[in-house]
Amino acid sequence: KMPIIEDNSATVAPTSSQLSGQMFSLVSGSAITLTLPNSASVGDHFSFMSHTSNVTVVTTGIVSLNGVAAPTTLAANTNYKIYKVVCVATDKYIIDVN
């Protein structure tokens, strides 16, 4: 089974121990900021979805997202859609937004 982590805060920052297939179910009533962690390894992955708010994915430090170096953001504004996040190289993430 896939572990599901329900989070009701407006700021979410997955830890390295939460990058092995967990899904974050985001239920905050306000806008949500999800910060991608530093020190991710190839193959680390997680998913997220929002029930109630828009999500902005942000990067800091040396992290890149969909080929764009930090700082960068990605709007994940469709509720009840599962977004998959995969680390394809050290601190380089791809988010499936299809």
Order of alpha helices (4+ residues) and beta strands (2+ residues): beta-beta-beta-beta-beta-beta-beta-beta-beta-beta-beta
